[in-house]
């Protein structure tokens, strides 16, 4: 089978990946990738070889190396003492290389590959060629998969070229083949997940209408972020899926944390942990691809619809609460302290989750005007149905429903195994934070409807972020009353013996803000609706033919 036949078969399977591979797999590029991979392996083996003891120096005194048998306590530290004849622990030597490669090798395809995907889309946007790609008869999944596997193909090639050293180190360290299989599978899924996120970021940037003066900054910035996030992904797997093999990944020190999910021992059962991790990554990836296809076909649509937002939020809340229903954590903390700490963690995660939902679900001014026009032309559905389900309607009611969903999931866990007073305080905190999210959605909806230009929309997002960041900073550095924590949407920080008083005053302030903002938004929309109705009436009168009443004689 010659090379042209291989290219033809690849093109028949996915024309987009053929386009990317033909553009990237030039002889010079392939040679550079392979030489870089060879240099990486030489540097790693050479660096660890320098750590081996030198027999020629034995006559000068004692030799110390971490790769020798025998230890001696010295200055409260464990020092490896070598003596003649030298006994080198080759298994430990290979294990150290395996550990280094296990933590750093996946960063290459994820960080560099993700940056290349974002860079490629940014360049297509700057050249104006991505719209021509959209016009091709290929399905969105085919084009996006072609970019996912084709754009970073040189990075994948370099990673595969370094992989033999990782396998040799694993054999020398006596690594369990089951762990290797799990490690490679989850890293492959991780690369798929992060690559999908990189393309989604690229599509959002393309469709935002901004000009990419330097697309390289887009790729470099995303690659830098991914390099840190993927370390978190590996760490979470190391304390859950790969917990039985912690010695391989951490050496003598490893986190003394055993994760459970709704009391399922995912950290101690290898098969259960792998099934949980694989299912979680696939579910999240499916959600990312749903958003990818929506944004690919219709650039002006939100990433997710309101219906999917409710499902995603419920999934996230159940996922997070499952880790807090943990019998092993109960061995370290009392039930009430565990729930207060867990509630603070959930509040922190939910802030960023709801901030994302608010910016995604809130329609632009033009979309809201289109919805108002639709309301006048068609009234088959009630106003509440539109506010709950319609994508172009204001997102305040949708955020309120999301807050209710979060409260329904969190409350049964929060009030369990605590006394009545603490349970009532926790319920009040959950409600206060939910109202805080609705206030943020209300403020941002008013700003988004006010914003008529792109700079004004950017200012609206900046003001929303400032609303989240500036008030807490003022509360930290200024001696202000604690009930303000409740009013600005951070009720967990108002914890004190006078918590009920703070909740009452803060809740009253939240109610006033909500009523004032709701009235302002209602009047804003009513004025816009009247304007739309007048424009439609004028257009109708202009389009209606005038019947002459002149009588000819």
DRENMAR-694309 format. One record per residue (C-alpha): x, y, z; residue number from 1. Coordinates in Angstrom, 2 decimals. Layout:
(atom (X; Y; Z); NUM) ...
END
This chain:
(atom (0.00; 0.00; 0.00); 1) (atom (1.60; 3.28; -1.14); 2) (atom (1.33; 6.66; 0.54); 3) (atom (-1.26; 8.04; -1.89); 4) (atom (-3.59; 5.13; -1.10); 5) (atom (-3.26; 5.87; 2.62); 6) (atom (-4.04; 9.56; 2.04); 7) (atom (-7.04; 8.63; -0.08); 8) (atom (-8.47; 6.35; 2.60); 9) (atom (-7.97; 9.01; 5.24); 10) (atom (-9.70; 11.54; 2.99); 11) (atom (-12.63; 9.18; 2.43); 12) (atom (-12.98; 8.78; 6.19); 13) (atom (-12.57; 12.48; 7.13); 14) (atom (-11.67; 15.10; 4.49); 15) (atom (-10.89; 17.72; 7.14); 16) (atom (-8.25; 15.61; 8.85); 17) (atom (-6.67; 14.95; 5.44); 18) (atom (-6.47; 18.68; 4.87); 19) (atom (-4.81; 19.23; 8.24); 20) (atom (-2.38; 16.32; 7.91); 21) (atom (-1.25; 17.30; 4.42); 22) (atom (-0.54; 20.79; 5.67); 23) (atom (1.31; 19.74; 8.83); 24) (atom (3.15; 16.49; 8.05); 25) (atom (5.95; 17.94; 5.93); 26) (atom (9.32; 16.19; 6.04); 27) (atom (11.00; 19.09; 7.86); 28) (atom (8.23; 19.34; 10.48); 29) (atom (8.28; 15.59; 11.14); 30) (atom (12.07; 15.62; 11.49); 31) (atom (11.93; 18.51; 13.98); 32) (atom (9.27; 16.72; 16.07); 33) (atom (11.25; 13.46; 16.17); 34) (atom (14.53; 15.21; 16.95); 35) (atom (12.86; 17.16; 19.78); 36) (atom (11.46; 13.91; 21.20); 37) (atom (14.87; 12.27; 21.02); 38) (atom (16.51; 15.23; 22.78); 39) (atom (13.91; 15.10; 25.56); 40) (atom (14.64; 11.42; 26.17); 41) (atom (18.42; 11.95; 26.10); 42) (atom (18.16; 14.83; 28.58); 43) (atom (15.97; 12.84; 30.99); 44) (atom (18.14; 9.71; 30.93); 45) (atom (21.30; 11.82; 31.15); 46) (atom (20.01; 13.83; 34.11); 47) (atom (19.09; 10.72; 36.05); 48) (atom (22.40; 9.06; 35.13); 49) (atom (24.19; 11.92; 36.85); 50) (atom (22.43; 10.89; 40.03); 51) (atom (24.07; 7.46; 40.00); 52) (atom (27.15; 7.00; 42.24); 53) (atom (30.60; 7.03; 40.63); 54) (atom (32.77; 4.08; 41.77); 55) (atom (35.94; 6.07; 41.02); 56) (atom (35.05; 8.45; 43.85); 57) (atom (34.71; 5.72; 46.47); 58) (atom (38.31; 6.12; 47.66); 59) (atom (37.72; 9.80; 48.42); 60) (atom (35.08; 9.07; 51.02); 61) (atom (31.52; 7.95; 51.37); 62) (atom (29.17; 8.14; 48.41); 63) (atom (25.60; 9.33; 48.80); 64) (atom (22.91; 8.70; 46.25); 65) (atom (19.17; 8.14; 46.45); 66) (atom (19.54; 5.19; 44.06); 67) (atom (21.70; 3.07; 46.41); 68) (atom (20.61; 0.52; 48.97); 69) (atom (21.14; 1.44; 52.61); 70) (atom (20.07; 4.53; 54.53); 71) (atom (21.44; 6.51; 57.42); 72) (atom (19.71; 9.13; 59.54); 73) (atom (21.59; 12.41; 59.40); 74) (atom (20.32; 15.79; 60.62); 75) (atom (16.76; 14.51; 60.80); 76) (atom (16.87; 13.51; 57.14); 77) (atom (17.06; 10.13; 55.47); 78) (atom (20.33; 10.04; 53.51); 79) (atom (21.10; 7.20; 51.10); 80) (atom (24.57; 5.87; 51.84); 81) (atom (26.44; 3.86; 49.19); 82) (atom (29.30; 1.55; 49.98); 83) (atom (31.54; -0.74; 47.97); 84) (atom (30.66; -2.97; 46.29); 85) (atom (28.00; -0.65; 44.95); 86) (atom (24.42; -1.87; 45.10); 87) (atom (22.28; 0.32; 42.90); 88) (atom (18.52; 0.16; 43.17); 89) (atom (17.73; 0.11; 39.49); 90) (atom (14.04; -0.29; 40.11); 91) (atom (14.03; 2.97; 42.08); 92) (atom (16.03; 4.66; 39.30); 93) (atom (13.49; 3.66; 36.66); 94) (atom (10.60; 4.51; 39.00); 95) (atom (11.90; 8.08; 39.37); 96) (atom (11.96; 8.53; 35.60); 97) (atom (8.54; 6.95; 35.27); 98) (atom (7.17; 9.37; 37.89); 99) (atom (8.63; 12.41; 36.13); 100) (atom (7.28; 11.37; 32.73); 101) (atom (3.87; 10.46; 34.16); 102) (atom (3.36; 13.99; 35.47); 103) (atom (4.92; 15.93; 32.59); 104) (atom (4.42; 13.91; 29.39); 105) (atom (0.61; 14.46; 29.14); 106) (atom (1.13; 18.23; 29.35); 107) (atom (2.68; 18.22; 25.86); 108) (atom (-0.41; 17.16; 23.87); 109) (atom (-2.86; 18.94; 26.20); 110) (atom (-1.24; 22.34; 26.73); 111) (atom (0.64; 22.67; 23.44); 112) (atom (-2.04; 20.85; 21.44); 113) (atom (-4.84; 22.91; 22.98); 114) (atom (-2.93; 26.11; 22.31); 115) (atom (-2.43; 25.08; 18.69); 116) (atom (-6.16; 24.41; 18.28); 117) (atom (-7.05; 27.84; 19.64); 118) (atom (-4.31; 29.43; 17.51); 119) (atom (-5.57; 27.67; 14.38); 120) (atom (-9.13; 28.88; 14.89); 121) (atom (-7.90; 32.39; 15.69); 122) (atom (-5.89; 32.47; 12.47); 123) (atom (-8.86; 31.18; 10.49); 124) (atom (-10.93; 33.98; 11.99); 125) (atom (-8.33; 36.64; 11.18); 126) (atom (-8.12; 35.40; 7.57); 127) (atom (-11.89; 35.03; 7.25); 128) (atom (-11.66; 31.42; 6.03); 129) (atom (-13.69; 29.71; 8.75); 130) (atom (-17.00; 30.77; 7.20); 131) (atom (-15.97; 28.94; 4.01); 132) (atom (-15.32; 25.83; 6.12); 133) (atom (-18.86; 26.15; 7.50); 134) (atom (-20.25; 26.14; 3.97); 135) (atom (-18.77; 22.72; 3.22); 136) (atom (-21.22; 19.77; 3.09); 137) (atom (-19.39; 17.99; 5.92); 138) (atom (-21.09; 17.60; 9.27); 139) (atom (-19.90; 19.77; 12.15); 140) (atom (-18.66; 16.74; 14.07); 141) (atom (-16.55; 15.64; 11.08); 142) (atom (-14.90; 19.04; 10.65); 143) (atom (-14.29; 19.56; 14.36); 144) (atom (-12.91; 16.05; 14.85); 145) (atom (-10.65; 16.61; 11.87); 146) (atom (-9.27; 19.72; 13.51); 147) (atom (-9.00; 18.04; 16.91); 148) (atom (-6.81; 15.20; 15.63); 149) (atom (-5.18; 16.97; 12.69); 150) (atom (-4.08; 20.40; 13.91); 151) (atom (-1.83; 19.15; 16.78); 152) (atom (-0.68; 16.05; 14.85); 153) (atom (3.01; 17.00; 15.19); 154) (atom (2.61; 17.31; 18.96); 155) (atom (0.93; 13.91; 19.05); 156) (atom (3.80; 12.49; 16.99); 157) (atom (6.42; 13.89; 19.39); 158) (atom (4.49; 12.48; 22.36); 159) (atom (4.32; 9.04; 20.78); 160) (atom (8.08; 9.23; 20.13); 161) (atom (8.75; 9.85; 23.84); 162) (atom (6.34; 7.11; 24.89); 163) (atom (8.89; 4.24; 24.50); 164) (atom (11.00; 5.71; 27.31); 165) (atom (7.90; 5.84; 29.50); 166) (atom (7.17; 2.18; 28.74); 167) (atom (10.77; 1.11; 29.38); 168) (atom (10.76; 3.01; 32.68); 169) (atom (7.47; 1.35; 33.61); 170) (atom (8.91; -2.12; 32.92); 171) (atom (12.08; -1.31; 34.88); 172) (atom (10.03; 0.00; 37.82); 173) (atom (7.76; -3.04; 37.83); 174) (atom (4.57; -1.06; 37.16); 175) (atom (1.32; -3.00; 37.11); 176) (atom (0.04; -3.32; 33.49); 177) (atom (-3.49; -2.50; 34.71); 178) (atom (-2.30; 0.86; 35.97); 179) (atom (-0.58; 1.56; 32.64); 180) (atom (-3.76; 0.72; 30.75); 181) (atom (-5.82; 3.01; 32.99); 182) (atom (-3.22; 5.77; 32.80); 183) (atom (-3.07; 5.81; 29.01); 184) (atom (-6.84; 5.55; 28.62); 185) (atom (-7.63; 8.41; 31.00); 186) (atom (-4.94; 10.62; 29.48); 187) (atom (-6.32; 9.94; 26.02); 188) (atom (-9.78; 10.94; 27.26); 189) (atom (-8.28; 13.96; 29.01); 190) (atom (-6.64; 15.12; 25.78); 191) (atom (-9.99; 14.68; 24.01); 192) (atom (-11.78; 16.70; 26.71); 193) (atom (-9.27; 19.55; 26.85); 194) (atom (-8.99; 19.67; 23.07); 195) (atom (-12.77; 20.00; 22.83); 196) (atom (-12.68; 22.84; 25.37); 197) (atom (-9.92; 24.55; 23.34); 198) (atom (-12.05; 24.43; 20.19); 199) (atom (-15.05; 25.76; 22.10); 200) (atom (-12.98; 28.68; 23.37); 201) (atom (-11.81; 29.29; 19.82); 202) (atom (-15.35; 29.29; 18.44); 203) (atom (-16.56; 31.65; 21.15); 204) (atom (-13.66; 34.00; 20.39); 205) (atom (-14.35; 33.82; 16.65); 206) (atom (-18.04; 34.55; 17.05); 207) (atom (-17.49; 37.36; 19.55); 208) (atom (-16.57; 39.58; 16.64); 209) (atom (-13.26; 40.71; 18.12); 210) (atom (-10.25; 41.29; 15.90); 211) (atom (-7.31; 38.97; 16.50); 212) (atom (-4.38; 41.36; 16.15); 213) (atom (-2.02; 38.65; 17.41); 214) (atom (-3.52; 35.14; 17.26); 215) (atom (-0.37; 33.76; 18.88); 216) (atom (-1.41; 35.34; 22.18); 217) (atom (-4.66; 33.36; 22.07); 218) (atom (-2.90; 30.01; 21.73); 219) (atom (-0.16; 30.79; 24.23); 220) (atom (-2.61; 32.04; 26.84); 221) (atom (-4.84; 28.99; 26.58); 222) (atom (-1.85; 26.63; 26.61); 223) (atom (-0.56; 28.24; 29.79); 224) (atom (-3.95; 27.83; 31.48); 225) (atom (-4.27; 24.23; 30.33); 226) (atom (-0.82; 23.35; 31.71); 227) (atom (-2.09; 24.16; 35.19); 228) (atom (-5.59; 22.74; 34.82); 229) (atom (-4.32; 19.41; 33.55); 230) (atom (-2.14; 19.02; 36.63); 231) (atom (-5.37; 19.31; 38.63); 232) (atom (-6.92; 16.63; 36.40); 233) (atom (-3.97; 14.30; 37.06); 234) (atom (-4.06; 15.03; 40.80); 235) (atom (-7.78; 14.22; 41.05); 236) (atom (-7.20; 10.93; 39.26); 237) (atom (-4.22; 10.18; 41.51); 238) (atom (-6.36; 10.40; 44.67); 239) (atom (-9.36; 8.62; 43.21); 240) (atom (-8.83; 6.36; 40.21); 241) (atom (-5.14; 5.62; 40.82); 242) (atom (-5.16; 5.78; 44.62); 243) (atom (-4.01; 2.12; 45.00); 244) (atom (-0.91; 3.02; 42.92); 245) (atom (-0.06; 6.21; 44.78); 246) (atom (3.46; 4.96; 45.53); 247) (atom (4.25; 5.02; 41.81); 248) (atom (3.09; 8.61; 41.36); 249) (atom (4.28; 10.17; 44.60); 250) (atom (7.14; 8.01; 45.82); 251) (atom (7.23; 7.93; 49.62); 252) (atom (4.80; 10.84; 50.09); 253) (atom (1.25; 10.79; 48.76); 254) (atom (-1.98; 12.52; 49.81); 255) (atom (-3.61; 10.83; 52.77); 256) (atom (-7.08; 11.34; 51.33); 257) (atom (-9.49; 8.59; 50.39); 258) (atom (-12.28; 9.79; 48.14); 259) (atom (-15.77; 8.37; 48.22); 260) (atom (-18.80; 9.34; 46.17); 261) (atom (-22.08; 8.77; 47.99); 262) (atom (-20.11; 6.30; 50.13); 263) (atom (-18.93; 4.36; 47.08); 264) (atom (-15.25; 3.54; 47.58); 265) (atom (-14.06; 4.83; 44.21); 266) (atom (-10.53; 5.37; 45.57); 267) (atom (-9.98; 1.86; 46.89); 268) (atom (-11.72; -0.14; 44.15); 269) (atom (-9.71; 0.00; 40.92); 270) (atom (-12.54; -0.97; 38.57); 271) (atom (-15.12; 1.23; 40.27); 272) (atom (-12.75; 4.19; 40.22); 273) (atom (-11.97; 3.76; 36.52); 274) (atom (-15.62; 3.37; 35.62); 275) (atom (-16.49; 6.52; 37.56); 276) (atom (-13.67; 8.56; 35.98); 277) (atom (-14.37; 7.40; 32.42); 278) (atom (-18.11; 8.04; 32.76); 279) (atom (-17.52; 11.52; 34.21); 280) (atom (-15.13; 12.55; 31.43); 281) (atom (-17.43; 11.21; 28.70); 282) (atom (-20.49; 12.99; 30.14); 283) (atom (-18.64; 16.31; 30.36); 284) (atom (-17.19; 15.83; 26.87); 285) (atom (-20.66; 15.18; 25.48); 286) (atom (-21.87; 18.44; 26.98); 287) (atom (-18.92; 20.29; 25.45); 288) (atom (-19.64; 18.80; 22.02); 289) (atom (-23.29; 19.78; 22.30); 290) (atom (-22.20; 23.38; 22.84); 291) (atom (-19.64; 23.07; 20.02); 292) (atom (-22.22; 22.01; 17.46); 293) (atom (-24.69; 24.69; 18.55); 294) (atom (-22.09; 27.43; 18.20); 295) (atom (-20.74; 25.97; 14.93); 296) (atom (-24.09; 25.97; 13.14); 297) (atom (-25.49; 29.21; 14.62); 298) (atom (-22.80; 31.58; 15.90); 299) (atom (-25.32; 33.91; 17.54); 300) (atom (-27.00; 31.25; 19.71); 301) (atom (-26.03; 30.75; 23.36); 302) (atom (-23.67; 27.88; 24.09); 303) (atom (-26.44; 25.94; 25.79); 304) (atom (-30.21; 26.30; 25.91); 305) (atom (-32.06; 26.94; 29.15); 306) (atom (-33.32; 23.36; 29.23); 307) (atom (-29.77; 22.03; 29.05); 308) (atom (-28.65; 24.57; 31.66); 309) (atom (-31.08; 23.08; 34.18); 310) (atom (-29.80; 19.57; 33.45); 311) (atom (-26.13; 20.55; 33.59); 312) (atom (-26.56; 22.41; 36.86); 313) (atom (-28.41; 19.52; 38.49); 314) (atom (-25.66; 17.13; 37.33); 315) (atom (-22.93; 19.39; 38.73); 316) (atom (-24.65; 19.79; 42.10); 317) (atom (-25.21; 16.05; 42.49); 318) (atom (-21.63; 15.39; 41.40); 319) (atom (-20.20; 17.78; 44.01); 320) (atom (-22.47; 16.74; 46.88); 321) (atom (-21.56; 13.10; 46.24); 322) (atom (-17.96; 13.74; 47.33); 323) (atom (-19.16; 15.37; 50.55); 324) (atom (-21.25; 12.31; 51.46); 325) (atom (-18.07; 10.61; 52.63); 326) (atom (-17.70; 8.34; 55.62); 327) (atom (-13.94; 8.86; 55.83); 328) (atom (-14.35; 12.63; 56.16); 329) (atom (-16.58; 11.99; 59.14); 330) (atom (-13.59; 10.46; 60.90); 331) (atom (-11.79; 13.82; 60.82); 332) (atom (-14.62; 16.33; 61.26); 333) (atom (-17.81; 16.43; 63.24); 334) (atom (-21.02; 16.30; 61.25); 335) (atom (-21.85; 19.97; 61.75); 336) (atom (-18.31; 21.21; 61.00); 337) (atom (-18.17; 18.97; 57.92); 338) (atom (-21.36; 20.47; 56.56); 339) (atom (-20.29; 24.06; 57.22); 340) (atom (-16.95; 23.44; 55.48); 341) (atom (-18.63; 21.61; 52.60); 342) (atom (-21.21; 24.37; 52.23); 343) (atom (-18.43; 26.96; 51.95); 344) (atom (-16.74; 24.86; 49.21); 345) (atom (-20.01; 24.45; 47.32); 346) (atom (-20.70; 28.18; 47.57); 347) (atom (-17.29; 28.99; 46.10); 348) (atom (-17.71; 26.62; 43.17); 349) (atom (-21.27; 27.76; 42.54); 350) (atom (-20.20; 31.38; 42.27); 351) (atom (-18.13; 30.64; 39.17); 352) (atom (-20.73; 28.21; 37.85); 353) (atom (-23.56; 30.75; 38.10); 354) (atom (-21.34; 33.53; 36.77); 355) (atom (-20.82; 31.41; 33.64); 356) (atom (-24.54; 30.62; 33.37); 357) (atom (-25.49; 34.27; 33.72); 358) (atom (-23.14; 35.38; 30.95); 359) (atom (-24.17; 32.47; 28.69); 360) (atom (-27.96; 32.59; 29.14); 361) (atom (-28.44; 36.36; 29.21); 362) (atom (-29.47; 37.46; 25.70); 363) (atom (-28.05; 40.52; 23.99); 364) (atom (-30.10; 43.64; 23.41); 365) (atom (-30.93; 42.67; 19.83); 366) (atom (-31.96; 39.15; 20.86); 367) (atom (-34.25; 40.58; 23.54); 368) (atom (-35.80; 42.97; 21.00); 369) (atom (-36.41; 40.04; 18.65); 370) (atom (-38.12; 38.20; 21.48); 371) (atom (-40.33; 41.22; 22.24); 372) (atom (-41.31; 41.38; 18.56); 373) (atom (-42.09; 37.65; 18.65); 374) (atom (-44.27; 38.18; 21.72); 375) (atom (-46.39; 40.66; 19.77); 376) (atom (-46.67; 38.53; 16.64); 377) (atom (-47.31; 35.19; 18.33); 378) (atom (-48.86; 34.63; 21.73); 379) (atom (-49.34; 30.87; 21.70); 380) (atom (-47.22; 30.46; 24.82); 381) (atom (-47.62; 32.27; 28.10); 382) (atom (-45.09; 34.80; 29.32); 383) (atom (-43.86; 32.44; 32.05); 384) (atom (-43.29; 29.64; 29.55); 385) (atom (-41.19; 32.02; 27.46); 386) (atom (-39.18; 33.17; 30.46); 387) (atom (-38.46; 29.57; 31.47); 388) (atom (-37.71; 28.01; 28.06); 389) (atom (-37.22; 30.61; 25.32); 390) (atom (-33.54; 31.30; 24.54); 391) (atom (-34.02; 34.98; 23.69); 392) (atom (-36.07; 35.90; 26.75); 393) (atom (-34.42; 37.50; 29.82); 394) (atom (-32.51; 34.96; 31.90); 395) (atom (-33.55; 36.14; 35.38); 396) (atom (-36.29; 33.52; 35.81); 397) (atom (-33.99; 30.81; 34.43); 398) (atom (-31.27; 31.72; 36.96); 399) (atom (-33.90; 31.68; 39.71); 400) (atom (-34.87; 28.14; 38.66); 401) (atom (-31.20; 27.14; 38.61); 402) (atom (-30.85; 28.49; 42.15); 403) (atom (-33.90; 26.47; 43.18); 404) (atom (-32.44; 23.31; 41.63); 405) (atom (-29.15; 23.84; 43.48); 406) (atom (-30.99; 24.42; 46.75); 407) (atom (-33.08; 21.26; 46.32); 408) (atom (-29.93; 19.18; 45.83); 409) (atom (-27.79; 20.77; 48.54); 410) (atom (-30.38; 21.22; 51.32); 411) (atom (-31.03; 17.50; 52.15); 412) (atom (-27.29; 16.97; 52.60); 413) (atom (-26.71; 20.23; 54.49); 414) (atom (-29.41; 19.71; 57.14); 415) (atom (-28.69; 16.02; 57.72); 416) (atom (-27.23; 14.99; 61.10); 417) (atom (-27.30; 18.54; 62.53); 418) (atom (-29.54; 20.15; 65.11); 419) (atom (-32.59; 22.22; 64.21); 420) (atom (-30.93; 25.60; 64.72); 421) (atom (-27.92; 24.79; 62.55); 422) (atom (-30.14; 23.23; 59.87); 423) (atom (-32.35; 26.33; 59.76); 424) (atom (-29.27; 28.57; 59.49); 425) (atom (-27.90; 26.47; 56.62); 426) (atom (-31.21; 26.63; 54.76); 427) (atom (-31.24; 30.39; 55.21); 428) (atom (-27.69; 30.65; 53.83); 429) (atom (-28.59; 28.53; 50.80); 430) (atom (-31.63; 30.70; 50.09); 431) (atom (-29.62; 33.91; 50.57); 432) (atom (-27.01; 32.80; 48.08); 433) (atom (-29.67; 31.75; 45.57); 434) (atom (-31.26; 35.20; 45.82); 435) (atom (-27.79; 36.71; 45.38); 436) (atom (-27.41; 34.85; 42.08); 437) (atom (-30.80; 36.15; 40.91); 438) (atom (-29.74; 39.71; 41.78); 439) (atom (-26.55; 39.27; 39.76); 440) (atom (-28.58; 37.96; 36.81); 441) (atom (-30.95; 40.92; 37.13); 442) (atom (-28.11; 43.45; 37.19); 443) (atom (-26.38; 41.85; 34.22); 444) (atom (-29.64; 41.64; 32.23); 445) (atom (-30.18; 45.37; 32.71); 446) (atom (-26.59; 46.07; 31.64); 447) (atom (-26.83; 43.70; 28.65); 448) (atom (-30.03; 45.36; 27.45); 449) (atom (-28.42; 48.77; 27.87); 450) (atom (-25.32; 47.72; 25.88); 451) (atom (-25.84; 48.58; 22.22); 452) (atom (-22.24; 48.23; 21.04); 453) (atom (-19.45; 45.69; 21.53); 454) (atom (-17.44; 47.92; 23.89); 455) (atom (-20.56; 48.42; 26.00); 456) (atom (-21.12; 44.65; 26.15); 457) (atom (-17.51; 44.17; 27.28); 458) (atom (-18.11; 46.86; 29.91); 459) (atom (-21.23; 45.01; 31.09); 460) (atom (-19.22; 41.82; 31.64); 461) (atom (-16.51; 43.78; 33.44); 462) (atom (-19.11; 45.36; 35.72); 463) (atom (-20.59; 41.94; 36.49); 464) (atom (-17.17; 40.58; 37.47); 465) (atom (-16.51; 43.73; 39.47); 466) (atom (-19.78; 43.20; 41.33); 467) (atom (-18.47; 39.81; 42.41); 468) (atom (-14.95; 40.91; 43.33); 469) (atom (-14.97; 44.51; 44.61); 470) (atom (-17.58; 44.23; 47.42); 471) (atom (-15.85; 41.22; 49.07); 472) (atom (-12.52; 43.07; 48.96); 473) (atom (-14.10; 46.07; 50.67); 474) (atom (-15.64; 43.76; 53.27); 475) (atom (-12.27; 42.16; 54.00); 476) (atom (-10.29; 45.37; 54.40); 477) (atom (-12.94; 47.60; 55.96); 478) (atom (-14.73; 47.02; 59.30); 479) (atom (-18.21; 46.84; 57.78); 480) (atom (-21.22; 45.02; 59.32); 481) (atom (-21.42; 41.33; 58.57); 482) (atom (-24.97; 41.45; 57.26); 483) (atom (-23.49; 43.08; 54.14); 484) (atom (-21.97; 39.67; 53.31); 485) (atom (-25.52; 38.36; 52.97); 486) (atom (-26.67; 41.36; 50.96); 487) (atom (-23.86; 41.07; 48.38); 488) (atom (-24.40; 37.32; 47.96); 489) (atom (-21.68; 35.82; 50.20); 490) (atom (-23.79; 34.56; 53.13); 491) (atom (-21.30; 31.88; 54.22); 492) (atom (-18.90; 34.63; 55.39); 493) (atom (-21.51; 36.07; 57.75); 494) (atom (-21.17; 33.10; 60.11); 495) (atom (-21.13; 34.36; 63.70); 496) (atom (-23.14; 33.99; 66.94); 497) (atom (-25.49; 36.71; 65.57); 498) (atom (-26.00; 34.83; 62.31); 499) (atom (-29.81; 34.98; 62.43); 500) (atom (-29.70; 38.78; 62.82); 501) (atom (-27.30; 39.15; 59.90); 502) (atom (-29.46; 36.89; 57.74); 503) (atom (-32.60; 38.87; 58.57); 504) (atom (-31.10; 42.28; 57.77); 505) (atom (-29.23; 41.00; 54.71); 506) (atom (-32.32; 39.19; 53.41); 507) (atom (-34.39; 42.34; 53.75); 508) (atom (-31.77; 44.31; 51.80); 509) (atom (-31.72; 41.59; 49.12); 510) (atom (-35.51; 41.81; 48.81); 511) (atom (-35.36; 45.58; 48.31); 512) (atom (-32.62; 45.25; 45.67); 513) (atom (-34.54; 42.49; 43.89); 514) (atom (-37.79; 44.47; 43.87); 515) (atom (-36.09; 47.67; 42.66); 516) (atom (-34.11; 45.88; 39.95); 517) (atom (-37.12; 43.87; 38.81); 518) (atom (-39.21; 47.03; 38.50); 519) (atom (-36.45; 48.77; 36.55); 520) (atom (-36.06; 45.83; 34.14); 521) (atom (-39.83; 45.55; 33.67); 522) (atom (-40.14; 49.23; 32.75); 523) (atom (-37.14; 48.96; 30.47); 524) (atom (-38.71; 46.05; 28.59); 525) (atom (-42.14; 47.69; 28.48); 526) (atom (-40.70; 50.81; 26.84); 527) (atom (-38.84; 48.64; 24.34); 528) (atom (-41.99; 46.60; 23.66); 529) (atom (-44.01; 49.75; 22.94); 530) (atom (-41.31; 50.95; 20.58); 531) (atom (-41.28; 47.61; 18.77); 532) (atom (-45.07; 47.63; 18.51); 533) (atom (-45.05; 51.15; 17.05); 534) (atom (-42.39; 50.15; 14.51); 535) (atom (-44.43; 47.11; 13.49); 536) (atom (-47.58; 49.22; 13.16); 537) (atom (-45.80; 51.79; 10.98); 538) (atom (-44.34; 49.03; 8.84); 539) (atom (-47.77; 47.43; 8.44); 540) (atom (-49.41; 50.72; 7.40); 541) (atom (-46.61; 51.39; 4.90); 542) (atom (-46.89; 47.92; 3.39); 543) (atom (-50.71; 48.03; 3.08); 544) (atom (-51.80; 49.19; -0.44); 545) (atom (-54.00; 52.28; -0.49); 546) (atom (-57.36; 51.76; -2.28); 547) (atom (-58.35; 54.75; -4.37); 548) (atom (-61.86; 56.16; -3.85); 549) (atom (-61.79; 58.41; -6.93); 550) (atom (-64.84; 58.06; -9.19); 551) (atom (-64.26; 58.34; -12.86); 552) (atom (-66.95; 60.02; -14.94); 553) 
END
